[in-house]
Amino acid sequence: MRLRHADGTTVHLGYCTNVHPAEDLAGIVGQLDHYALPVRERLGADRLGLGLWLAHDVARELAADRTAVARLRAELDFRGLEVVTLNGFPYRGFHAPVVKHAVYSPDWTSQARLAYTLDLAQVLSGLLPDDAPHGSISTLPLAWRDPWDADRRAAAGQRIRALEAGLAAQADRDGRPVRVAFEPEPGCAVETVEQIERELTGLGGDLLGLCLDVCHLAVSYEDPAQVLDRLAAAGLAVVKVQASCALQADDPSDPAVREALAAFVEPRFLHQTREAGTGGAAHAADDLGEALSGPGALPGAAPWRVHFHVPLHAPPEPPLAGTSAVLEQTLGLLFGGPAALADHVEVETYTWSVLPADRRPEGADALVAGIAAEVAWAAGTLTDLGLKEVTA
């Protein structure tokens, strides 16, 4: 979907296809018919944006074959779908039975991560709609925090400088830039906006910036207004916004709350958990199960937020909650003023398949309905801020 801000900026809204498991070209085209097209039709939209996830192997295949990229663009166009952004965080195997820390590999100390991201940039350049001024790619927050030392920081810096050079050369060649957005995440080498400011300073220009995942922002207990002020002062752009909500427990000492939280413990994804403190997070656990029990269990004396993306339109039932208020505040700050502070918004709830059994969609139709409801929620929030939907 496209929406128009009062300042004339076209804001692209879509959903991220990392919710789907396909990792080859045939599977990706198939998911357009099984999911993306029905989502667009359910929304009644002329066109729908996709934050396309391309795993390493298919990204490499497409980057080596411009004709295949053109065919994929035609498949998108035929279905009323468009792509201005890619999710370049998971490298492959994002729907393996156990992902956990593997999602951070290879990291930005590795040549493989650089090559993958440049492949994505080349593919995206061929998928962009003719009237899109630029594209974006979200990527991981450099690396998991352990180990993270001076040598690894220097290696990551070398890769990022090479990334910026490659993006600049591509922009000169193709006429439109593709920008890469680093995504702070709890537990990583870059966990907060303050850290990304420190790590990226001096490494690149306008082609590098921030992917603001609002679930991550909430889990880290960062204040959205302070975050945007800090970014403005540092000259770092919000290249991409991931509209997402975290799981929240206001009283994790309550046995009923702990029982409800335990239903969200699952083996595939990492669910970093933070306990509120004065001005931020006071206590941290790397996964929800660890937060609930064992030697690393959190005290439970203050509210918890959990890196478990919950549907935007359907927060968990009491005694749990979601962080939709943080998302609404952040979108208001980004789009409710005289100027739009971003133009790519991606609904990124990839956790539908691991929700507690009683909340999990059964079958493609139920998943389509859930994704469409999320996109509608995001579109409604933006139109309430004064943006207008653009029709073809």
Secondary structure as UniProt FT lines:
FT   STRAND          2..4
FT   TURN            6..7
FT   STRAND          10..16
FT   HELIX           17..19
FT   HELIX           25..31
FT   HELIX           32..36
FT   HELIX           37..43
FT   STRAND          48..53
FT   HELIX           56..63
FT   HELIX           66..78
FT   TURN            79..80
FT   STRAND          81..87
FT   TURN            94..95
FT   HELIX           100..104
FT   TURN            108..109
FT   HELIX           111..127
FT   TURN            130..131
FT   STRAND          135..139
FT   HELIX           150..174
FT   STRAND          178..182
FT   TURN            186..187
FT   HELIX           193..200
FT   TURN            201..203
FT   TURN            206..207
FT   STRAND          208..213
FT   HELIX           214..219
FT   TURN            220..221
FT   HELIX           224..234
FT   STRAND          238..243
FT   STRAND          245..249
FT   TURN            252..253
FT   HELIX           255..262
FT   TURN            263..264
FT   STRAND          273..277
FT   TURN            278..279
FT   STRAND          280..285
FT   HELIX           288..292
FT   TURN            295..296
FT   STRAND          304..310
FT   TURN            312..313
FT   TURN            318..319
FT   STRAND          320..322
FT   HELIX           324..335
FT   STRAND          344..347
FT   HELIX           352..354
FT   HELIX           357..359
FT   HELIX           364..384
FT   TURN            385..386
FT   STRAND          388..390
//
